Amino acid sequence: MRQARADLAHVNRLTTLGELTAALAHEVIQPIAAAVTHADACLRWLDRDPPNLDEARAAVIMIAKDGMVAKEIIERSRLLFRRAAAT
C-alpha cells in the first residue's frame, strides 16, 4: 500500500511538472514569436527603397518590449521555484 501511494504521488508530481512546463513554454514562446515577427517586418522596412526608418524603429522598439516580457516571465518562474514572494 505504501509503495502504491508513493508511486501515485510520483506520477502526480510528474503530471504537475509536465503541465507547468507546457504552460511556461507557451508563455515564453509568445513574446519570442512576436519578436521574430517584428524583426522580419523591420528587415522588410529597411530593404525598401528608400528604407522606412520610422516603421523599422517602431519594430525595434517592439522587439525590445517583447524581449522584456520574455525576461519577466522567466524571472517570475524562477521566483516560483525559489518559493519567493511574487510581485
PDB file of N, CA, C and O in Angstrom:
ATOM      1  N   MET A   1       0.828  -1.193   0.000  1.00  0.00           N
ATOM      2  CA  MET A   1       0.000   0.000   0.000  1.00  0.00           C
ATOM      3  C   MET A   1       0.871   1.254   0.000  1.00  0.00           C
ATOM      4  O   MET A   1       0.582   2.210  -0.721  1.00  0.00           O
ATOM      5  N   ARG A   2       1.936   1.255   0.807  1.00  0.00           N
ATOM      6  CA  ARG A   2       2.833   2.414   0.849  1.00  0.00           C
ATOM      7  C   ARG A   2       3.490   2.648  -0.500  1.00  0.00           C
ATOM      8  O   ARG A   2       3.623   3.787  -0.948  1.00  0.00           O
ATOM      9  N   GLN A   3       3.900   1.563  -1.145  1.00  0.00           N
ATOM     10  CA  GLN A   3       4.539   1.686  -2.463  1.00  0.00           C
ATOM     11  C   GLN A   3       3.556   2.244  -3.485  1.00  0.00           C
ATOM     12  O   GLN A   3       3.928   3.069  -4.320  1.00  0.00           O
ATOM     13  N   ALA A   4       2.320   1.805  -3.424  1.00  0.00           N
ATOM     14  CA  ALA A   4       1.297   2.303  -4.348  1.00  0.00           C
ATOM     15  C   ALA A   4       1.067   3.791  -4.132  1.00  0.00           C
ATOM     16  O   ALA A   4       0.922   4.537  -5.100  1.00  0.00           O
ATOM     17  N   ARG A   5       1.030   4.237  -2.880  1.00  0.00           N
ATOM     18  CA  ARG A   5       0.871   5.661  -2.572  1.00  0.00           C
ATOM     19  C   ARG A   5       2.072   6.452  -3.067  1.00  0.00           C
ATOM     20  O   ARG A   5       1.916   7.531  -3.639  1.00  0.00           O
ATOM     21  N   ALA A   6       3.265   5.921  -2.851  1.00  0.00           N
ATOM     22  CA  ALA A   6       4.481   6.601  -3.306  1.00  0.00           C
ATOM     23  C   ALA A   6       4.500   6.701  -4.830  1.00  0.00           C
ATOM     24  O   ALA A   6       4.868   7.735  -5.386  1.00  0.00           O
ATOM     25  N   ASP A   7       4.102   5.622  -5.497  1.00  0.00           N
ATOM     26  CA  ASP A   7       4.045   5.643  -6.960  1.00  0.00           C
ATOM     27  C   ASP A   7       3.024   6.652  -7.458  1.00  0.00           C
ATOM     28  O   ASP A   7       3.283   7.380  -8.416  1.00  0.00           O
ATOM     29  N   LEU A   8       1.877   6.697  -6.821  1.00  0.00           N
ATOM     30  CA  LEU A   8       0.836   7.642  -7.198  1.00  0.00           C
ATOM     31  C   LEU A   8       1.298   9.081  -6.971  1.00  0.00           C
ATOM     32  O   LEU A   8       1.052   9.953  -7.805  1.00  0.00           O
ATOM     33  N   ALA A   9       1.962   9.327  -5.855  1.00  0.00           N
ATOM     34  CA  ALA A   9       2.484  10.666  -5.580  1.00  0.00           C
ATOM     35  C   ALA A   9       3.513  11.061  -6.633  1.00  0.00           C
ATOM     36  O   ALA A   9       3.545  12.210  -7.075  1.00  0.00           O
ATOM     37  N   HIS A  10       4.352  10.110  -7.031  1.00  0.00           N
ATOM     38  CA  HIS A  10       5.366  10.377  -8.050  1.00  0.00           C
ATOM     39  C   HIS A  10       4.712  10.719  -9.393  1.00  0.00           C
ATOM     40  O   HIS A  10       5.107  11.678 -10.055  1.00  0.00           O
ATOM     41  N   VAL A  11       3.723   9.936  -9.783  1.00  0.00           N
ATOM     42  CA  VAL A  11       3.010  10.195 -11.036  1.00  0.00           C
ATOM     43  C   VAL A  11       2.328  11.560 -10.966  1.00  0.00           C
ATOM     44  O   VAL A  11       2.324  12.297 -11.952  1.00  0.00           O
ATOM     45  N   ASN A  12       1.764  11.897  -9.836  1.00  0.00           N
ATOM     46  CA  ASN A  12       1.118  13.197  -9.666  1.00  0.00           C
ATOM     47  C   ASN A  12       2.126  14.330  -9.841  1.00  0.00           C
ATOM     48  O   ASN A  12       1.832  15.324 -10.505  1.00  0.00           O
ATOM     49  N   ARG A  13       3.308  14.187  -9.250  1.00  0.00           N
ATOM     50  CA  ARG A  13       4.348  15.210  -9.386  1.00  0.00           C
ATOM     51  C   ARG A  13       4.784  15.341 -10.844  1.00  0.00           C
ATOM     52  O   ARG A  13       4.963  16.454 -11.339  1.00  0.00           O
ATOM     53  N   LEU A  14       4.956  14.220 -11.530  1.00  0.00           N
ATOM     54  CA  LEU A  14       5.356  14.250 -12.931  1.00  0.00           C
ATOM     55  C   LEU A  14       4.295  14.916 -13.798  1.00  0.00           C
ATOM     56  O   LEU A  14       4.615  15.691 -14.698  1.00  0.00           O
ATOM     57  N   THR A  15       3.049  14.615 -13.526  1.00  0.00           N
ATOM     58  CA  THR A  15       1.955  15.221 -14.276  1.00  0.00           C
ATOM     59  C   THR A  15       1.927  16.730 -14.057  1.00  0.00           C
ATOM     60  O   THR A  15       1.795  17.501 -15.008  1.00  0.00           O
ATOM     61  N   THR A  16       2.051  17.141 -12.816  1.00  0.00           N
ATOM     62  CA  THR A  16       2.060  18.563 -12.492  1.00  0.00           C
ATOM     63  C   THR A  16       3.244  19.264 -13.144  1.00  0.00           C
ATOM     64  O   THR A  16       3.099  20.361 -13.683  1.00  0.00           O
ATOM     65  N   LEU A  17       4.408  18.638 -13.097  1.00  0.00           N
ATOM     66  CA  LEU A  17       5.602  19.209 -13.713  1.00  0.00           C
ATOM     67  C   LEU A  17       5.420  19.334 -15.221  1.00  0.00           C
ATOM     68  O   LEU A  17       5.825  20.337 -15.809  1.00  0.00           O
ATOM     69  N   GLY A  18       4.823  18.341 -15.848  1.00  0.00           N
ATOM     70  CA  GLY A  18       4.567  18.398 -17.282  1.00  0.00           C
ATOM     71  C   GLY A  18       3.630  19.531 -17.642  1.00  0.00           C
ATOM     72  O   GLY A  18       3.861  20.242 -18.620  1.00  0.00           O
ATOM     73  N   GLU A  19       2.572  19.711 -16.860  1.00  0.00           N
ATOM     74  CA  GLU A  19       1.626  20.799 -17.111  1.00  0.00           C
ATOM     75  C   GLU A  19       2.290  22.156 -16.922  1.00  0.00           C
ATOM     76  O   GLU A  19       2.072  23.076 -17.710  1.00  0.00           O
ATOM     77  N   LEU A  20       3.098  22.277 -15.877  1.00  0.00           N
ATOM     78  CA  LEU A  20       3.802  23.532 -15.623  1.00  0.00           C
ATOM     79  C   LEU A  20       4.783  23.837 -16.747  1.00  0.00           C
ATOM     80  O   LEU A  20       4.888  24.980 -17.193  1.00  0.00           O
ATOM     81  N   THR A  21       5.496  22.824 -17.199  1.00  0.00           N
ATOM     82  CA  THR A  21       6.452  23.009 -18.287  1.00  0.00           C
ATOM     83  C   THR A  21       5.746  23.468 -19.555  1.00  0.00           C
ATOM     84  O   THR A  21       6.224  24.376 -20.236  1.00  0.00           O
ATOM     85  N   ALA A  22       4.629  22.858 -19.873  1.00  0.00           N
ATOM     86  CA  ALA A  22       3.872  23.247 -21.067  1.00  0.00           C
ATOM     87  C   ALA A  22       3.373  24.690 -20.947  1.00  0.00           C
ATOM     88  O   ALA A  22       3.432  25.448 -21.915  1.00  0.00           O
ATOM     89  N   ALA A  23       2.891  25.064 -19.782  1.00  0.00           N
ATOM     90  CA  ALA A  23       2.391  26.425 -19.584  1.00  0.00           C
ATOM     91  C   ALA A  23       3.527  27.450 -19.705  1.00  0.00           C
ATOM     92  O   ALA A  23       3.366  28.491 -20.340  1.00  0.00           O
ATOM     93  N   LEU A  24       4.665  27.146 -19.093  1.00  0.00           N
ATOM     94  CA  LEU A  24       5.801  28.072 -19.178  1.00  0.00           C
ATOM     95  C   LEU A  24       6.306  28.193 -20.615  1.00  0.00           C
ATOM     96  O   LEU A  24       6.617  29.290 -21.079  1.00  0.00           O
ATOM     97  N   ALA A  25       6.384  27.070 -21.309  1.00  0.00           N
ATOM     98  CA  ALA A  25       6.837  27.102 -22.703  1.00  0.00           C
ATOM     99  C   ALA A  25       5.908  27.979 -23.538  1.00  0.00           C
ATOM    100  O   ALA A  25       6.367  28.783 -24.349  1.00  0.00           O
ATOM    101  N   HIS A  26       4.618  27.822 -23.339  1.00  0.00           N
ATOM    102  CA  HIS A  26       3.646  28.630 -24.079  1.00  0.00           C
ATOM    103  C   HIS A  26       3.837  30.109 -23.780  1.00  0.00           C
ATOM    104  O   HIS A  26       3.841  30.931 -24.696  1.00  0.00           O
ATOM    105  N   GLU A  27       3.993  30.454 -22.513  1.00  0.00           N
ATOM    106  CA  GLU A  27       4.141  31.855 -22.109  1.00  0.00           C
ATOM    107  C   GLU A  27       5.414  32.480 -22.663  1.00  0.00           C
ATOM    108  O   GLU A  27       5.411  33.655 -23.032  1.00  0.00           O
ATOM    109  N   VAL A  28       6.499  31.719 -22.728  1.00  0.00           N
ATOM    110  CA  VAL A  28       7.768  32.257 -23.225  1.00  0.00           C
ATOM    111  C   VAL A  28       7.780  32.305 -24.750  1.00  0.00           C
ATOM    112  O   VAL A  28       8.345  33.229 -25.335  1.00  0.00           O
ATOM    113  N   ILE A  29       7.168  31.325 -25.392  1.00  0.00           N
ATOM    114  CA  ILE A  29       7.161  31.284 -26.852  1.00  0.00           C
ATOM    115  C   ILE A  29       6.417  32.481 -27.444  1.00  0.00           C
ATOM    116  O   ILE A  29       6.813  32.991 -28.492  1.00  0.00           O
ATOM    117  N   GLN A  30       5.360  32.932 -26.798  1.00  0.00           N
ATOM    118  CA  GLN A  30       4.562  34.033 -27.343  1.00  0.00           C
ATOM    119  C   GLN A  30       5.392  35.299 -27.585  1.00  0.00           C
ATOM    120  O   GLN A  30       5.391  35.804 -28.708  1.00  0.00           O
ATOM    121  N   PRO A  31       6.100  35.833 -26.583  1.00  0.00           N
ATOM    122  CA  PRO A  31       6.875  37.049 -26.861  1.00  0.00           C
ATOM    123  C   PRO A  31       8.051  36.806 -27.803  1.00  0.00           C
ATOM    124  O   PRO A  31       8.442  37.709 -28.542  1.00  0.00           O
ATOM    125  N   ILE A  32       8.616  35.608 -27.789  1.00  0.00           N
ATOM    126  CA  ILE A  32       9.709  35.306 -28.710  1.00  0.00           C
ATOM    127  C   ILE A  32       9.187  35.295 -30.150  1.00  0.00           C
ATOM    128  O   ILE A  32       9.822  35.852 -31.046  1.00  0.00           O
ATOM    129  N   ALA A  33       8.051  34.674 -30.368  1.00  0.00           N
ATOM    130  CA  ALA A  33       7.451  34.656 -31.709  1.00  0.00           C
ATOM    131  C   ALA A  33       7.115  36.074 -32.168  1.00  0.00           C
ATOM    132  O   ALA A  33       7.308  36.417 -33.335  1.00  0.00           O
ATOM    133  N   ALA A  34       6.615  36.888 -31.255  1.00  0.00           N
ATOM    134  CA  ALA A  34       6.309  38.279 -31.606  1.00  0.00           C
ATOM    135  C   ALA A  34       7.580  39.026 -31.981  1.00  0.00           C
ATOM    136  O   ALA A  34       7.574  39.805 -32.934  1.00  0.00           O
ATOM    137  N   ALA A  35       8.668  38.805 -31.254  1.00  0.00           N
ATOM    138  CA  ALA A  35       9.939  39.477 -31.566  1.00  0.00           C
ATOM    139  C   ALA A  35      10.433  39.066 -32.946  1.00  0.00           C
ATOM    140  O   ALA A  35      10.928  39.908 -33.696  1.00  0.00           O
ATOM    141  N   VAL A  36      10.310  37.794 -33.295  1.00  0.00           N
ATOM    142  CA  VAL A  36      10.729  37.325 -34.618  1.00  0.00           C
ATOM    143  C   VAL A  36       9.879  37.984 -35.702  1.00  0.00           C
ATOM    144  O   VAL A  36      10.403  38.392 -36.738  1.00  0.00           O
ATOM    145  N   THR A  37       8.588  38.088 -35.472  1.00  0.00           N
ATOM    146  CA  THR A  37       7.701  38.735 -36.441  1.00  0.00           C
ATOM    147  C   THR A  37       8.087  40.192 -36.631  1.00  0.00           C
ATOM    148  O   THR A  37       8.145  40.680 -37.759  1.00  0.00           O
ATOM    149  N   HIS A  38       8.352  40.895 -35.524  1.00  0.00           N
ATOM    150  CA  HIS A  38       8.761  42.301 -35.611  1.00  0.00           C
ATOM    151  C   HIS A  38      10.110  42.439 -36.313  1.00  0.00           C
ATOM    152  O   HIS A  38      10.317  43.389 -37.069  1.00  0.00           O
ATOM    153  N   ALA A  39      11.023  41.509 -36.073  1.00  0.00           N
ATOM    154  CA  ALA A  39      12.332  41.557 -36.736  1.00  0.00           C
ATOM    155  C   ALA A  39      12.180  41.365 -38.241  1.00  0.00           C
ATOM    156  O   ALA A  39      12.828  42.056 -39.027  1.00  0.00           O
ATOM    157  N   ASP A  40      11.325  40.427 -38.641  1.00  0.00           N
ATOM    158  CA  ASP A  40      11.076  40.219 -40.075  1.00  0.00           C
ATOM    159  C   ASP A  40      10.504  41.484 -40.710  1.00  0.00           C
ATOM    160  O   ASP A  40      10.923  41.881 -41.797  1.00  0.00           O
ATOM    161  N   ALA A  41       9.564  42.105 -40.042  1.00  0.00           N
ATOM    162  CA  ALA A  41       8.970  43.342 -40.556  1.00  0.00           C
ATOM    163  C   ALA A  41      10.021  44.447 -40.639  1.00  0.00           C
ATOM    164  O   ALA A  41      10.067  45.200 -41.612  1.00  0.00           O
ATOM    165  N   CYS A  42      10.852  44.535 -39.622  1.00  0.00           N
ATOM    166  CA  CYS A  42      11.909  45.550 -39.607  1.00  0.00           C
ATOM    167  C   CYS A  42      12.835  45.380 -40.809  1.00  0.00           C
ATOM    168  O   CYS A  42      13.193  46.358 -41.466  1.00  0.00           O
ATOM    169  N   LEU A  43      13.214  44.158 -41.089  1.00  0.00           N
ATOM    170  CA  LEU A  43      14.088  43.906 -42.239  1.00  0.00           C
ATOM    171  C   LEU A  43      13.413  44.308 -43.551  1.00  0.00           C
ATOM    172  O   LEU A  43      14.056  44.869 -44.438  1.00  0.00           O
ATOM    173  N   ARG A  44      12.119  44.021 -43.669  1.00  0.00           N
ATOM    174  CA  ARG A  44      11.401  44.416 -44.883  1.00  0.00           C
ATOM    175  C   ARG A  44      11.388  45.938 -45.029  1.00  0.00           C
ATOM    176  O   ARG A  44      11.596  46.457 -46.126  1.00  0.00           O
ATOM    177  N   TRP A  45      11.146  46.650 -43.934  1.00  0.00           N
ATOM    178  CA  TRP A  45      11.120  48.110 -43.992  1.00  0.00           C
ATOM    179  C   TRP A  45      12.495  48.684 -44.297  1.00  0.00           C
ATOM    180  O   TRP A  45      12.598  49.705 -44.977  1.00  0.00           O
ATOM    181  N   LEU A  46      13.540  48.056 -43.812  1.00  0.00           N
ATOM    182  CA  LEU A  46      14.892  48.524 -44.108  1.00  0.00           C
ATOM    183  C   LEU A  46      15.297  48.222 -45.547  1.00  0.00           C
ATOM    184  O   LEU A  46      16.111  48.943 -46.124  1.00  0.00           O
ATOM    185  N   ASP A  47      14.733  47.157 -46.135  1.00  0.00           N
ATOM    186  CA  ASP A  47      15.062  46.779 -47.507  1.00  0.00           C
ATOM    187  C   ASP A  47      14.342  47.631 -48.551  1.00  0.00           C
ATOM    188  O   ASP A  47      14.680  47.557 -49.732  1.00  0.00           O
ATOM    189  N   ARG A  48      13.375  48.423 -48.152  1.00  0.00           N
ATOM    190  CA  ARG A  48      12.646  49.255 -49.114  1.00  0.00           C
ATOM    191  C   ARG A  48      13.580  50.337 -49.676  1.00  0.00           C
ATOM    192  O   ARG A  48      14.618  50.657 -49.096  1.00  0.00           O
ATOM    193  N   ASP A  49      13.176  50.875 -50.805  1.00  0.00           N
ATOM    194  CA  ASP A  49      13.943  51.957 -51.412  1.00  0.00           C
ATOM    195  C   ASP A  49      13.041  53.172 -51.537  1.00  0.00           C
ATOM    196  O   ASP A  49      12.241  53.209 -52.471  1.00  0.00           O
ATOM    197  N   PRO A  50      13.111  54.146 -50.685  1.00  0.00           N
ATOM    198  CA  PRO A  50      14.041  54.292 -49.568  1.00  0.00           C
ATOM    199  C   PRO A  50      13.542  53.507 -48.346  1.00  0.00           C
ATOM    200  O   PRO A  50      12.360  53.177 -48.247  1.00  0.00           O
ATOM    201  N   PRO A  51      14.448  53.221 -47.436  1.00  0.00           N
ATOM    202  CA  PRO A  51      14.044  52.484 -46.221  1.00  0.00           C
ATOM    203  C   PRO A  51      13.024  53.281 -45.410  1.00  0.00           C
ATOM    204  O   PRO A  51      13.087  54.507 -45.328  1.00  0.00           O
ATOM    205  N   ASN A  52      12.089  52.554 -44.818  1.00  0.00           N
ATOM    206  CA  ASN A  52      11.104  53.201 -43.955  1.00  0.00           C
ATOM    207  C   ASN A  52      11.650  53.134 -42.521  1.00  0.00           C
ATOM    208  O   ASN A  52      11.369  52.197 -41.774  1.00  0.00           O
ATOM    209  N   LEU A  53      12.423  54.136 -42.169  1.00  0.00           N
ATOM    210  CA  LEU A  53      13.115  54.121 -40.883  1.00  0.00           C
ATOM    211  C   LEU A  53      12.173  54.278 -39.698  1.00  0.00           C
ATOM    212  O   LEU A  53      12.427  53.727 -38.627  1.00  0.00           O
ATOM    213  N   ASP A  54      11.094  55.021 -39.880  1.00  0.00           N
ATOM    214  CA  ASP A  54      10.148  55.183 -38.770  1.00  0.00           C
ATOM    215  C   ASP A  54       9.507  53.848 -38.403  1.00  0.00           C
ATOM    216  O   ASP A  54       9.402  53.509 -37.224  1.00  0.00           O
ATOM    217  N   GLU A  55       9.078  53.092 -39.413  1.00  0.00           N
ATOM    218  CA  GLU A  55       8.476  51.779 -39.144  1.00  0.00           C
ATOM    219  C   GLU A  55       9.517  50.809 -38.592  1.00  0.00           C
ATOM    220  O   GLU A  55       9.221  50.027 -37.689  1.00  0.00           O
ATOM    221  N   ALA A  56      10.728  50.857 -39.129  1.00  0.00           N
ATOM    222  CA  ALA A  56      11.795  49.981 -38.635  1.00  0.00           C
ATOM    223  C   ALA A  56      12.101  50.291 -37.176  1.00  0.00           C
ATOM    224  O   ALA A  56      12.270  49.381 -36.365  1.00  0.00           O
ATOM    225  N   ARG A  57      12.171  51.567 -36.846  1.00  0.00           N
ATOM    226  CA  ARG A  57      12.424  51.974 -35.459  1.00  0.00           C
ATOM    227  C   ARG A  57      11.307  51.475 -34.538  1.00  0.00           C
ATOM    228  O   ARG A  57      11.577  50.993 -33.438  1.00  0.00           O
ATOM    229  N   ALA A  58      10.068  51.592 -34.981  1.00  0.00           N
ATOM    230  CA  ALA A  58       8.938  51.116 -34.179  1.00  0.00           C
ATOM    231  C   ALA A  58       9.032  49.601 -33.975  1.00  0.00           C
ATOM    232  O   ALA A  58       8.723  49.098 -32.894  1.00  0.00           O
ATOM    233  N   ALA A  59       9.457  48.879 -35.010  1.00  0.00           N
ATOM    234  CA  ALA A  59       9.595  47.429 -34.889  1.00  0.00           C
ATOM    235  C   ALA A  59      10.690  47.066 -33.890  1.00  0.00           C
ATOM    236  O   ALA A  59      10.535  46.130 -33.106  1.00  0.00           O
ATOM    237  N   VAL A  60      11.787  47.802 -33.920  1.00  0.00           N
ATOM    238  CA  VAL A  60      12.870  47.531 -32.973  1.00  0.00           C
ATOM    239  C   VAL A  60      12.417  47.812 -31.538  1.00  0.00           C
ATOM    240  O   VAL A  60      12.796  47.085 -30.620  1.00  0.00           O
ATOM    241  N   ILE A  61      11.637  48.823 -31.343  1.00  0.00           N
ATOM    242  CA  ILE A  61      11.089  49.120 -30.011  1.00  0.00           C
ATOM    243  C   ILE A  61      10.213  47.956 -29.542  1.00  0.00           C
ATOM    244  O   ILE A  61      10.275  47.556 -28.379  1.00  0.00           O
ATOM    245  N   MET A  62       9.396  47.414 -30.453  1.00  0.00           N
ATOM    246  CA  MET A  62       8.541  46.284 -30.091  1.00  0.00           C
ATOM    247  C   MET A  62       9.377  45.034 -29.793  1.00  0.00           C
ATOM    248  O   MET A  62       9.026  44.257 -28.905  1.00  0.00           O
ATOM    249  N   ILE A  63      10.467  44.834 -30.520  1.00  0.00           N
ATOM    250  CA  ILE A  63      11.350  43.696 -30.247  1.00  0.00           C
ATOM    251  C   ILE A  63      11.903  43.807 -28.828  1.00  0.00           C
ATOM    252  O   ILE A  63      11.941  42.821 -28.092  1.00  0.00           O
ATOM    253  N   ALA A  64      12.331  45.007 -28.452  1.00  0.00           N
ATOM    254  CA  ALA A  64      12.862  45.217 -27.098  1.00  0.00           C
ATOM    255  C   ALA A  64      11.785  44.941 -26.048  1.00  0.00           C
ATOM    256  O   ALA A  64      12.067  44.324 -25.021  1.00  0.00           O
ATOM    257  N   LYS A  65      10.569  45.388 -26.296  1.00  0.00           N
ATOM    258  CA  LYS A  65       9.474  45.141 -25.353  1.00  0.00           C
ATOM    259  C   LYS A  65       9.166  43.638 -25.248  1.00  0.00           C
ATOM    260  O   LYS A  65       8.959  43.114 -24.154  1.00  0.00           O
ATOM    261  N   ASP A  66       9.140  42.962 -26.390  1.00  0.00           N
ATOM    262  CA  ASP A  66       8.884  41.521 -26.377  1.00  0.00           C
ATOM    263  C   ASP A  66       9.967  40.783 -25.599  1.00  0.00           C
ATOM    264  O   ASP A  66       9.679  39.845 -24.855  1.00  0.00           O
ATOM    265  N   GLY A  67      11.209  41.213 -25.775  1.00  0.00           N
ATOM    266  CA  GLY A  67      12.312  40.615 -25.023  1.00  0.00           C
ATOM    267  C   GLY A  67      12.153  40.814 -23.529  1.00  0.00           C
ATOM    268  O   GLY A  67      12.439  39.907 -22.746  1.00  0.00           O
ATOM    269  N   MET A  68      11.701  41.982 -23.129  1.00  0.00           N
ATOM    270  CA  MET A  68      11.483  42.251 -21.700  1.00  0.00           C
ATOM    271  C   MET A  68      10.351  41.393 -21.151  1.00  0.00           C
ATOM    272  O   MET A  68      10.428  40.920 -20.018  1.00  0.00           O
ATOM    273  N   VAL A  69       9.308  41.189 -21.937  1.00  0.00           N
ATOM    274  CA  VAL A  69       8.198  40.335 -21.495  1.00  0.00           C
ATOM    275  C   VAL A  69       8.708  38.915 -21.257  1.00  0.00           C
ATOM    276  O   VAL A  69       8.393  38.306 -20.234  1.00  0.00           O
ATOM    277  N   ALA A  70       9.491  38.388 -22.192  1.00  0.00           N
ATOM    278  CA  ALA A  70      10.032  37.031 -22.031  1.00  0.00           C
ATOM    279  C   ALA A  70      10.930  36.968 -20.794  1.00  0.00           C
ATOM    280  O   ALA A  70      10.869  36.007 -20.027  1.00  0.00           O
ATOM    281  N   LYS A  71      11.757  37.985 -20.605  1.00  0.00           N
ATOM    282  CA  LYS A  71      12.647  38.047 -19.437  1.00  0.00           C
ATOM    283  C   LYS A  71      11.834  38.040 -18.138  1.00  0.00           C
ATOM    284  O   LYS A  71      12.178  37.329 -17.194  1.00  0.00           O
ATOM    285  N   GLU A  72      10.772  38.822 -18.091  1.00  0.00           N
ATOM    286  CA  GLU A  72       9.939  38.894 -16.885  1.00  0.00           C
ATOM    287  C   GLU A  72       9.246  37.557 -16.602  1.00  0.00           C
ATOM    288  O   GLU A  72       9.116  37.158 -15.445  1.00  0.00           O
ATOM    289  N   ILE A  73       8.807  36.878 -17.643  1.00  0.00           N
ATOM    290  CA  ILE A  73       8.180  35.564 -17.455  1.00  0.00           C
ATOM    291  C   ILE A  73       9.179  34.598 -16.832  1.00  0.00           C
ATOM    292  O   ILE A  73       8.849  33.867 -15.898  1.00  0.00           O
ATOM    293  N   ILE A  74      10.392  34.600 -17.349  1.00  0.00           N
ATOM    294  CA  ILE A  74      11.421  33.702 -16.815  1.00  0.00           C
ATOM    295  C   ILE A  74      11.771  34.074 -15.385  1.00  0.00           C
ATOM    296  O   ILE A  74      11.936  33.191 -14.544  1.00  0.00           O
ATOM    297  N   GLU A  75      11.889  35.364 -15.091  1.00  0.00           N
ATOM    298  CA  GLU A  75      12.206  35.791 -13.723  1.00  0.00           C
ATOM    299  C   GLU A  75      11.104  35.378 -12.746  1.00  0.00           C
ATOM    300  O   GLU A  75      11.396  34.906 -11.647  1.00  0.00           O
ATOM    301  N   ARG A  76       9.836  35.555 -13.142  1.00  0.00           N
ATOM    302  CA  ARG A  76       8.737  35.151 -12.260  1.00  0.00           C
ATOM    303  C   ARG A  76       8.723  33.639 -12.067  1.00  0.00           C
ATOM    304  O   ARG A  76       8.404  33.155 -10.981  1.00  0.00           O
ATOM    305  N   SER A  77       9.061  32.904 -13.097  1.00  0.00           N
ATOM    306  CA  SER A  77       9.128  31.443 -12.989  1.00  0.00           C
ATOM    307  C   SER A  77      10.219  31.028 -12.013  1.00  0.00           C
ATOM    308  O   SER A  77      10.030  30.107 -11.219  1.00  0.00           O
ATOM    309  N   ARG A  78      11.340  31.695 -12.071  1.00  0.00           N
ATOM    310  CA  ARG A  78      12.435  31.377 -11.151  1.00  0.00           C
ATOM    311  C   ARG A  78      12.014  31.657  -9.705  1.00  0.00           C
ATOM    312  O   ARG A  78      12.368  30.904  -8.798  1.00  0.00           O
ATOM    313  N   LEU A  79      11.265  32.731  -9.492  1.00  0.00           N
ATOM    314  CA  LEU A  79      10.771  33.032  -8.146  1.00  0.00           C
ATOM    315  C   LEU A  79       9.835  31.934  -7.657  1.00  0.00           C
ATOM    316  O   LEU A  79       9.854  31.570  -6.482  1.00  0.00           O
ATOM    317  N   LEU A  80       9.024  31.415  -8.556  1.00  0.00           N
ATOM    318  CA  LEU A  80       8.099  30.350  -8.195  1.00  0.00           C
ATOM    319  C   LEU A  80       8.857  29.137  -7.662  1.00  0.00           C
ATOM    320  O   LEU A  80       8.449  28.525  -6.676  1.00  0.00           O
ATOM    321  N   PHE A  81       9.961  28.798  -8.319  1.00  0.00           N
ATOM    322  CA  PHE A  81      10.729  27.635  -7.904  1.00  0.00           C
ATOM    323  C   PHE A  81      11.556  27.898  -6.644  1.00  0.00           C
ATOM    324  O   PHE A  81      11.939  26.961  -5.944  1.00  0.00           O
ATOM    325  N   ARG A  82      11.826  29.157  -6.359  1.00  0.00           N
ATOM    326  CA  ARG A  82      12.567  29.507  -5.146  1.00  0.00           C
ATOM    327  C   ARG A  82      11.660  29.712  -3.943  1.00  0.00           C
ATOM    328  O   ARG A  82      12.132  29.944  -2.830  1.00  0.00           O
ATOM    329  N   ARG A  83      10.367  29.625  -4.172  1.00  0.00           N
ATOM    330  CA  ARG A  83       9.363  29.872  -3.126  1.00  0.00           C
ATOM    331  C   ARG A  83       9.468  31.298  -2.589  1.00  0.00           C
ATOM    332  O   ARG A  83       9.183  31.547  -1.417  1.00  0.00           O
ATOM    333  N   ALA A  84       9.871  32.219  -3.438  1.00  0.00           N
ATOM    334  CA  ALA A  84       9.958  33.611  -3.040  1.00  0.00           C
ATOM    335  C   ALA A  84       8.618  34.278  -3.303  1.00  0.00           C
ATOM    336  O   ALA A  84       7.783  33.769  -4.050  1.00  0.00           O
ATOM    337  N   ALA A  85       8.437  35.411  -2.679  1.00  0.00           N
ATOM    338  CA  ALA A  85       7.202  36.146  -2.866  1.00  0.00           C
ATOM    339  C   ALA A  85       7.173  36.720  -4.275  1.00  0.00           C
ATOM    340  O   ALA A  85       8.130  37.371  -4.694  1.00  0.00           O
ATOM    341  N   ALA A  86       6.109  36.493  -4.998  1.00  0.00           N
ATOM    342  CA  ALA A  86       5.970  37.009  -6.346  1.00  0.00           C
ATOM    343  C   ALA A  86       5.473  38.446  -6.312  1.00  0.00           C
ATOM    344  O   ALA A  86       4.745  38.850  -5.405  1.00  0.00           O
ATOM    345  N   THR A  87       5.880  39.204  -7.316  1.00  0.00           N
ATOM    346  CA  THR A  87       5.410  40.601  -7.414  1.00  0.00           C
ATOM    347  C   THR A  87       4.391  40.705  -8.511  1.00  0.00           C
ATOM    348  O   THR A  87       3.866  41.789  -8.765  1.00  0.00           O
TER     349      THR A  87
END
